[in-house]
């Protein structure tokens, strides 16, 4: 009997379209002999849609027309099963559109990758692939992530963060921190991805302009010392808290003379795979200009894999993630940049050179989701008591453990 696997994608995020690409790659890779794949599209206004039309990428060229042809749905628990039902069922239409056995979130950025969709699935008690709610939230918030990595001795570039409003209330104090780092510095919204809102400043005037742009995307803004000369090296990690393994490495090259890898470089460029074959077209992160495996010495490669595994573990990550590194090409110093808990294209291109086909990668994600659910089923989350049967207004004062 096939497993009903729902793939959630889209969402209210600046990475909406990237999510659509990644999800279709994942759905195509899922073995149709093992799984009944159910696409669940989350629109930019947070509505859920289900339809066979969502299987074809061509239909996403006109989102309004696509949504008008799909059924808006919600998920409910009935008789111990999670059922997909239309929000507005037709008079003679189906009252149920199927059940969900397992979910695979492929939602990048805010309102998805940040723990939002994971929390929704937790409430429904649906086994799901990837990081749990906590790992997702910490991985998305670069401020929290950096504090945890720093506490665990993982090297990062010098940095600080402030709330967006602080630049209005005391700009001199913020600039004083910048001057301690010394220009050039890179500014980042704390909880976005795909290079959105990220820019490099070389002086105070540029810094103020870049800050204004970054604060549009998040209330917290990170300022970080630029590493020069720098190479960008990435490593994927696949596994869970009990076992994890690191992939081959990639070096990401810029498609232009810009100092930063842009959104266009990541998703609209060409790429060189393990054999140097150039690929064209919009293929998510698989289309970025890259060299796989990365041309680094064995000692450096081993160190990067070690840091990748440690980062994965201390952040409580799960499923398939990608950890991005910065390598000072003169000193050889390695710095962790960030973790991507739902990486573009699910980082399948970093596993294929090691013999792990995309379909096998998806199988592993499904297995990990089921294994985690089995482990959690043995844990205690509530007590079979009726505390409220003895409730009174007088006893309410002791509800949180104080003496009544």
N, C-alpha and C positions, 0 to 999 in steps of 0.2 A: 504494500500500500504506500502510495506516494505521500511525502510530507508536504503539507501546505505551508509554503514559505512566502511571507509577505516582505517585499522590498520597499522600504520607505525612502522617499527622496524628494528634493525640492526644498520648500520651506521659505520663511521670511528671512532672507539672508542675502548679502551681496554676492554670495557664492552659489546662488540658486541654479544658474545654468550649468556651472561646473558639476553640481550634484546630479543633474539630469544626465550628463555625459557619463559620469562614473557609475551611476546606477544601471544604465543600459549595458555598460560593459560587464557589470556584475551579473545582471539577469541573463545575458547571453552565455556567460560562463557556467551558470548553474546547470547541472545535469538534469535534463528533462525526463530521463528515465527514473530518477530518484525523487524529484521535487516537482510539485505543481506550483509554479511561480505566479505570485499575485502582486502586480505593481500597485502601490498606493502612493499617489502623488499628493504632496502637500503644497498647495498653491501659495502665492506670495501674501495672500490674506488669511493664511492658516487654515484653510478648508481642506478636507481630505476627499480625494476623488479616486474612483476605481472604474476601470474600463479596459477592454482589449486594445483600445486606441492608444493607451499608454505604452504599449509594447514597441511601437514604431517611432523612432527618433524623428522621422520626417514630420510627424504631426506636431512637434514642439516648435516648429517655425512660427506658428500663430497660436500663442497660448490662449487667447480669448476664444478662438474657434474650437480649440481642443477641449477646454473646460466645458463649453456649452454642450459638447457631445458626450461628456462623461457623467457619471452618477456621483453626486456628493454623498458621502457615506460617514458613518460613525461606527465605532467598535464597542460592543457590549458583551458582558459575561452572561451566558445563559446555560443552565444545566452543566456548569463546569467547563464550558467551552467558550472561546472568544469568537463571536459571530460578527460578520460584516453586514450591516443593514443600511438601506437607503435612508437619508435624512427625510426625504419626501417620497415615500413609496407611491408608485402609480396604482391606480384603482385595480387594474388587472395584472400588475407587474409582480415581480418576485419580492417577497417580504424579507428574504435573506439572500445574500450574495456569496455565501460560503463561510468557512471557518479558517482561523489562523492557528497553526501549530507552533510557528517560530517566526521571528522577525529578524531582518537584516537591515539596520539603519545605514543608509548611504547619504547622509545629510551633512554637508560641510558647513562649518562656521556657526554663528549664533543661531539660537532657536532650533537647534538640532544636535550638532556635534558637542554642544556645551552641557549636555545632560538633560535638555528639555525633552527630547523624544525618549530618552532612556527612562525618565521619570514617568512618562505616559505609559510606557510598556510595563514598568514595574507595577503601576496601579492595576493594570489588566492581568498581571501575572503571566505575561507571554515570555517564554525564553527568547533571548535576543543575543545576537553576535556582537562582538567588540567589547569596548570598555563598559563597566557598569556606570551608574550615575555619578559616583564620586570621582572615578578616574577620568570620566569625560569632562566634568566640570573643572577639575584642577588642570587638566591638559589644555583646555581652551583658554583659561585665564592665565596669561603669561606672567602676571605679577605673582600669583599663588605658586605657579610652576617654578619660577626662578627662586623663590624663597625656599621651597622644598629641596630643589637641586643644590642650592648653596648650603643648606643644613647638612646635606649628605656628601659634601666635599667634591661635587662635580663641577669642573671648571666652566666658567662663563665669562663673557666680556664684562667689563665694568659697566654698571647701569644704575639708574634710579627711576622712580616713577612718581607721578603726581596726578591728582584729579584735574580735570580740564578747567574747572573754575579757578584753580590756583594761579593760572597765568594772568587772570584778570585782577585778582586781589593782591598778589605780591609777585609780580614778574621779576623783580630784581633778585629775589631769593631763588627762583627757578633758574635764572640765567647764571647765578653764582655756582649752582650745582653743575651746570653745563660746562662752565669754564674750568672746573676741577677735572672734568673728563678730558677736556680739550677737543677742539674741532679737528676733523669732521665727526659728527655724531649722527646716529640713525634714530628716527622717531617712529614709534609703532603704536597703534591702538592696541589695548591689552587683549582684546578678545575677537580679533578678526583673523583671517587667513588669506592665502592666495595673493599676498603682497598688496592687499587693499589698504589704502591710507598710510602706507609706509614711504618714507622719504629720507634723504640725507641732507643735512644742513652743514654749511661751511662757515657760517658767521651768524651773528645775532639776528640780523634781518631775515635771513633764510630760516632760522630756527623758529621765529615767531610765525612765519607763513606756514611752515610745515606743521607746527603745533595746531594751528587753526584747522588745517585739513584733517589731522589725525583725530581731533576731538569730535569731529562729525560722526565718527564711527563707534566711539566708545567713551565712557566717562573717565576712564583711566588711560593715561598716556605714558609710555615707556620711552626713556632716552638711554641710548646705549653707545658706548665707544665703538667706533668703526675699526675693524681689524684690517690692517694693511701690511704687506700684500696678502690677499685672502683668496682661498679656494673654497668653494662650497661642496661639501661631501655629505651624502645622505646614506642612511642605513635603515632598513626596515626590520622590525622585530615581530615575530609571530608566536603567539602562545598565550599563557595565562600565569597566574601566581605560582602554579606548581611546576610548569616547564615552559621555557621560551627559547627561541633560537634566533640568531641574527642572519640577515641576508647578505648577499654580495653588496659591495658599495657602488655608489654612482658619484660621478662628478658632474655637477650641473653647470653648463656654460651659458653665458649671456648671448642672446641673439642680436645684441646691439652693443654700442659703446657705453651704454648707461652703467652707472655704478651698481645699480640694483637689478636683480632678476625681476622683471615686470610681470604683470598679469598676462600680457601678450606673449612674453618669452615662455611662460609656463604652459599656456594652453593653446597657442596659435603658431608655435614654431615648429621646426623640424627636429628630428631626434636621430641619434646614432645608437643603435642597439649593440648587443654584445659582438655582432659580426660587422658592425659599421654600416648596416643598411639604413638608408635614410627613409623616414616615414613622413608622410604629409597628411594634412587634414586636422580636423578638430578631434583629437583623441584623448582629451583630458591631459593629466600629467604625463601620460605616455608619449605625448607629442613634444614635450620640452626638449631643448637641445641638451643632450647628456652623453656621457661616456660610461658604459657599463661593461665590465667592471672598471672602477675608478683606478687610474694609474698612480697608485701610492705604494710605498714600500710595505713589506709584511708587518714590520713592527708598528707602523702607524695604523695600518688596517686593523691589526689585532687590538690596539688601544681604542680605536673608534668603536669596534664591535663590543668591547668590554663596557665602555661608557653607555652605549646604546642599550645594552641589557640592563645595566644598573638604573638608567633613567626610566626604562619601562617598569622596572620593579618598584622603585621608590615612589613613583607616581600612581601606582596601583592600576596600571594599564592592562588591557586584555585585547584579544583578537589580533588584528593586523594593524600595526602603527608604523609611522615613519619618523625617525629622529633625524633632524637636520643639524649639521655640524659646520663650524668654520675652522679652517686650517690656515694658520699663519705659514705661508710658504717659505719664509726665511728662517724662522725659529723652530718650526715644526710643532708649535704648541697647538693643541686641539681644544676647541671650545664647543660646548653644546649650545645650539641656538634655540631650538624648540622641538616639541613633540607634536605630531599630527595624529590624533587618535582615530580619525577616519580620513586617511590620506587620499589625495586625488588618484583615481583609477585603482584604488585599494593597493597601490604599490605592487601590482602583479608583475610588472616589468623587472622588479628586483629579485623575484623568486624564480622566474622562468630560466635564467642562466644557470641556476643551481638544480634544475630538473623538476621544479615544482610547477606544474601547469596551472593555469588560472582556475580550471575546474577543480583541481585538487585543493587549491587554496580555499575555494568556496566550501568544499567538503569539510575542510579543517575548521572553518569558522562555524559551520553548522554543528559539528561535533563538540566544539568548545562551548557553544551556547547550551547544548543539552547537558554537557557535563557539569557546567556551572549551576544549572537548574537542579540537577540531582544533588549536588553538594548543599545548595541552599535549602532544599526540601528537608534536610536533616537538621537544620538550625532552628532555634527557637526565636520567633518574632512576636509572639503574643501569648498570654496566659488564658487558660479556660476558666475564667472567674467572672463573677458578676458583681463588681465593686459598686455599681450604681444601685444595687438592690438595698444597700444600707445607707444610701445617700441622704443627707439632710443639709439644710442651709448651715447649720452649726458645724457639721463635719467638713464642709467645703474648705475651710481654712487649712485643713491638714492634707489637702489633696495631693500636694507635691512633697509629702514626707515630713512636714513639720507637725509637731504635736498639736492636736486639736483640743 
